[in-house]
Amino acid sequence: MAIVPDILRSWRKPRAVIRERLAGPEREDRALVTLMGASLLLFVAQWPSLSRAAFLDPSVPLDARMGGALMGCLFLVPLFAYALAALSHWIAKALGGQGSGYGARVALFWALLAVSPAVLFQGLIAGFIGPGAGLAAVGVIVAVAFFWIWLSMLAEAERRI
């Protein structure tokens, strides 16, 4: 299972990618590594905007900003992601879904990883251009892409028995 080609395919055929990811035995270690990789990329995506903010307002140094972002991305995002995956699985189950909690976790974690290139681009826009229409447009595109990939994958994961 190659990661980069699967990330690219997730934008075109998310259901096929999640089917392949769920085809083998349940591997919680792979799910966790996927989530931590996505969290690390989310952290890296914030660097340009944190640098810009530290330059514009030196009262909060860059290392303090980076420490806060590190705490949020690598420690809090995984906790919220597990909670959101459980909640989405319960909602899907109430609506007739037949998948497992593992499938819901993999769908969410993989969607986070799949959208990470767009989040990295959004971070560059935030750092080099700053707030404005361009950043807002990229933010909307990233959000729509994430929800489309995630919900497509979740629907496929919950369809499985």
C-alpha positions as CSV (number, residue, x, y, z in Angstrom):
1,M,0.0,0.0,0.0
2,A,1.8,3.1,-1.2
3,I,0.8,6.2,0.6
4,V,1.3,9.0,-1.9
5,P,-0.5,7.4,-4.8
6,D,-3.4,6.5,-2.4
7,I,-3.5,10.1,-1.2
8,L,-3.9,11.3,-4.9
9,R,-6.4,8.6,-5.6
10,S,-8.4,9.6,-2.5
11,W,-9.3,12.9,-4.3
12,R,-10.8,11.0,-7.2
13,K,-12.0,7.7,-5.9
14,P,-12.2,7.8,-2.1
15,R,-14.5,4.8,-1.9
16,A,-12.1,2.6,-3.8
17,V,-9.2,3.7,-1.5
18,I,-11.0,3.0,1.7
19,R,-12.2,-0.4,0.4
20,E,-8.5,-1.4,-0.2
21,R,-7.5,0.0,3.2
22,L,-10.2,-2.0,5.0
23,A,-9.7,-5.2,2.9
24,G,-7.1,-6.8,5.2
25,P,-7.3,-7.5,8.9
26,E,-7.9,-4.7,11.3
27,R,-4.6,-3.0,12.1
28,E,-5.1,-0.4,14.8
29,D,-1.4,0.4,14.6
30,R,-1.7,1.5,10.9
31,A,-4.7,3.6,11.8
32,L,-2.8,5.4,14.6
33,V,0.3,5.9,12.3
34,T,-2.0,7.4,9.7
35,L,-3.5,9.8,12.2
36,M,-0.1,10.8,13.7
37,G,1.2,11.4,10.2
38,A,-1.7,13.6,9.3
39,S,-1.3,15.4,12.6
40,L,2.4,16.0,11.9
41,L,1.5,17.4,8.5
42,L,-1.1,19.7,10.0
43,F,1.5,20.9,12.4
44,V,4.0,21.6,9.6
45,A,1.3,23.4,7.7
46,Q,1.0,26.0,10.4
47,W,4.7,27.0,10.4
48,P,4.5,29.7,7.8
49,S,1.5,31.4,9.4
50,L,3.1,31.1,12.9
51,S,6.3,32.7,11.6
52,R,4.3,35.5,10.0
53,A,2.4,36.1,13.2
54,A,5.6,36.1,15.3
55,F,7.1,38.7,12.9
56,L,4.1,40.9,13.0
57,D,3.6,40.6,16.8
58,P,6.9,39.9,18.5
59,S,5.3,39.9,22.0
60,V,4.7,36.2,21.6
61,P,7.9,34.6,20.3
62,L,7.9,32.0,17.5
63,D,9.0,29.1,19.8
64,A,6.0,29.7,22.1
65,R,3.6,29.7,19.1
66,M,5.3,26.5,17.8
67,G,4.9,24.9,21.2
68,G,1.2,25.6,21.3
69,A,0.7,24.4,17.8
70,L,2.7,21.2,18.6
71,M,0.5,20.6,21.6
72,G,-2.6,21.1,19.7
73,C,-1.7,19.1,16.6
74,L,0.1,16.2,18.0
75,F,-1.7,15.7,21.3
76,L,-5.1,17.2,21.1
77,V,-6.1,16.5,17.5
78,P,-5.7,12.8,17.9
79,L,-7.9,12.8,20.9
80,F,-10.6,14.8,19.1
81,A,-10.2,12.6,16.0
82,Y,-10.9,9.4,18.0
83,A,-13.9,11.0,19.6
84,L,-15.2,12.3,16.3
85,A,-14.7,8.9,14.6
86,A,-16.7,7.2,17.5
87,L,-19.4,9.8,17.2
88,S,-19.6,9.4,13.4
89,H,-19.8,5.6,13.8
90,W,-22.6,5.8,16.3
91,I,-24.6,8.2,14.0
92,A,-24.0,6.0,11.0
93,K,-25.1,2.9,13.1
94,A,-28.2,4.7,14.1
95,L,-28.9,5.4,10.4
96,G,-28.5,1.8,9.5
97,G,-24.7,1.5,9.0
98,Q,-23.2,-1.9,9.3
99,G,-19.5,-1.1,9.6
100,S,-17.2,-1.2,12.5
101,G,-15.6,1.5,14.7
102,Y,-12.3,0.6,13.1
103,G,-13.7,1.4,9.7
104,A,-15.0,4.8,10.9
105,R,-11.6,5.6,12.4
106,V,-9.7,4.6,9.2
107,A,-12.1,6.7,7.1
108,L,-11.6,9.8,9.2
109,F,-7.8,9.4,9.7
110,W,-7.2,8.7,6.0
111,A,-9.4,11.7,5.0
112,L,-7.2,13.9,7.3
113,L,-4.1,12.5,5.6
114,A,-5.5,12.8,2.1
115,V,-6.4,16.4,2.5
116,S,-3.0,17.3,4.0
117,P,-1.4,18.5,0.7
118,A,-4.2,21.0,0.4
119,V,-3.7,22.0,4.1
120,L,0.0,22.5,3.4
121,F,-0.9,24.8,0.5
122,Q,-3.3,26.7,2.7
123,G,-0.5,27.1,5.3
124,L,1.7,28.6,2.6
125,I,-1.0,31.0,1.6
126,A,-1.6,32.0,5.2
127,G,2.2,32.6,5.8
128,F,3.1,34.4,2.6
129,I,0.0,36.2,1.6
130,G,-1.9,36.5,4.9
131,P,-5.5,36.9,5.6
132,G,-7.7,37.8,2.7
133,A,-9.9,36.5,-0.1
134,G,-7.3,34.0,-1.3
135,L,-6.9,32.4,2.1
136,A,-10.6,32.2,2.6
137,A,-11.1,30.6,-0.8
138,V,-8.5,28.0,-0.2
139,G,-9.9,27.4,3.3
140,V,-13.4,26.7,1.8
141,I,-11.9,24.4,-0.9
142,V,-9.9,22.5,1.8
143,A,-13.0,22.1,4.0
144,V,-15.2,21.0,1.2
145,A,-12.6,18.5,0.0
146,F,-12.1,17.1,3.5
147,F,-15.8,16.6,4.1
148,W,-16.4,15.1,0.7
149,I,-13.5,12.6,1.1
150,W,-14.4,11.8,4.7
151,L,-18.1,11.3,4.2
152,S,-17.5,9.2,1.0
153,M,-15.1,7.0,2.9
154,L,-17.3,6.8,5.9
155,A,-20.3,5.8,3.8
156,E,-18.2,3.0,2.2
157,A,-16.8,1.9,5.5
158,E,-20.3,1.7,7.1
159,R,-21.6,-0.2,4.1
160,R,-19.3,-3.0,4.9
161,I,-20.3,-5.9,7.1
